[in-house]
Amino acid sequence: MDWRDEGIFLSGKPLGEANLIAEILTLEHGRHLGLVRGGRSRRIRPTLQPGNLVRVSWRARLPEHLGGY
């Protein structure tokens, strides 16, 4: 299952050295969690601040799985 949407970045929790589990509130799909690979890097970190508007593409094998952005 995959979809694209716009939303608000709510929070992020570190996972390992470089990854982040992001919580995003989207317009059409509600609140979703997903893995952002390299989400703690210097390049992506400024974008992933609470309250920022983001355009996301979410993908998972099944809707109830933890997907990836």
C-alpha positions as CSV (number, residue, x, y, z in Angstrom):
1,M,0.0,0.0,0.0
2,D,1.3,3.4,-0.8
3,W,-0.1,7.0,-0.9
4,R,1.0,10.6,-1.1
5,D,-0.3,13.4,1.0
6,E,0.5,16.7,2.7
7,G,0.6,17.1,6.4
8,I,2.2,18.5,9.6
9,F,5.3,17.0,11.1
10,L,4.3,16.3,14.8
11,S,7.3,14.5,16.3
12,G,10.2,12.3,15.7
13,K,11.9,9.6,17.8
14,P,15.5,8.4,17.1
15,L,16.0,4.9,15.8
16,G,19.6,3.8,15.7
17,E,22.3,6.2,14.6
18,A,20.8,7.8,11.5
19,N,17.1,6.9,11.3
20,L,14.0,8.5,12.7
21,I,10.4,7.4,13.4
22,A,8.3,10.3,12.3
23,E,4.7,11.1,13.4
24,I,2.8,13.1,10.8
25,L,-0.7,14.3,10.7
26,T,-1.9,14.2,7.1
27,L,-5.0,15.8,5.5
28,E,-6.5,12.6,4.1
29,H,-5.0,9.8,6.1
30,G,-4.9,11.1,9.7
31,R,-2.0,10.5,12.0
32,H,0.6,8.1,10.8
33,L,4.0,6.8,11.9
34,G,6.7,6.0,9.5
35,L,10.5,5.4,9.2
36,V,12.6,8.1,7.7
37,R,15.9,6.7,6.7
38,G,18.7,9.2,7.3
39,G,16.2,11.4,9.2
40,R,18.8,12.5,11.7
41,S,21.2,13.7,9.0
42,R,22.2,17.4,8.7
43,R,20.5,17.6,5.3
44,I,17.1,16.4,6.5
45,R,17.0,17.5,10.1
46,P,15.9,21.1,9.5
47,T,12.9,20.0,7.5
48,L,11.7,17.6,10.3
49,Q,10.9,20.2,13.0
50,P,7.6,20.0,14.8
51,G,4.9,22.1,13.1
52,N,6.5,22.1,9.6
53,L,4.3,21.4,6.6
54,V,5.6,18.4,4.7
55,R,4.7,16.6,1.5
56,V,5.1,12.8,2.1
57,S,4.9,9.6,0.3
58,W,4.2,6.6,2.6
59,R,4.8,3.0,1.7
60,A,4.1,-0.3,3.5
61,R,3.3,-3.9,2.6
62,L,0.1,-3.8,4.7
63,P,-1.8,-0.7,6.0
64,E,-1.2,-1.7,9.7
65,H,2.6,-2.1,9.3
66,L,5.1,0.6,10.1
67,G,5.7,2.2,6.7
68,G,8.4,4.3,5.4
69,Y,8.4,7.9,4.2
